[in-house]
Amino acid sequence: MSVIRHNFGIESRKIARRFRSLLRLNALHEANVRTNPVPYLERASEQIYQLEKVLFEAVEAATSQPSLTASPETIEVNKAEYQRLLACRAIVENGFEKLVTGDEET
């Protein structure tokens, strides 16, 4: 006697489940993702656009020149906090560079 193996579409269900989880939707949306993915793809596209916009604004804020009317106020930050700020800035700039070079390749 032999056993016939069949996965019954498990791969497509895994893909739909992962896509649903990336969009932070509950399990009730999983069947809809498989039957009509267009609204969900539009939602994902909008989220990607918003993330790109925030990344661009962060790079602009980090690299913009300070205003000519500098404030006389002094703010003290400890070294660890300053190093963390510089690391965050480097991550944002690196991410933006990857985004820009990725757009040029396509």
C-alpha angles and dihedrals in degrees: 000000000000131000119229110215121208129166096208093220096308092148093058090046090052091051092048091047092051092047090049091050092048089054089047094238125151124249093265090074095057096089090046091051090057097044100039113014097163098090090046092049089050089051091050091048091052091050090050090050091050091050091050090049092051091047091051092049091049092052091047091051092047096048101036119113116253115254119267092241099068116193116246090221118112122212120196120211125179120241095253092053091048092049090050090051091051091048091051091049091051091050092050093047091047091050091049092050090052090049093050095046090046091054092050093052093057 
